[in-house]
């Protein structure tokens, strides 16, 4: 998790530098971009939670032989 976050941060910084160097404005205003990132993090966490709960539910419903 930390490694992928570090890679994502590094990629974002590199893209920010590239956009600054070629004088291109960011595709989204900073507040909107941050809200989008928050949504991505929430979606990732939510999917992980749902997957864990589903696995627990399936384990409880498994018939004992």
Secondary structure as GFF3:
##gff-version 3
##sequence-region A 1 65
A	DSSP	alpha_helix	2	21	.	.	.	ID=ss1
A	DSSP	alpha_helix	30	61	.	.	.	ID=ss2
###
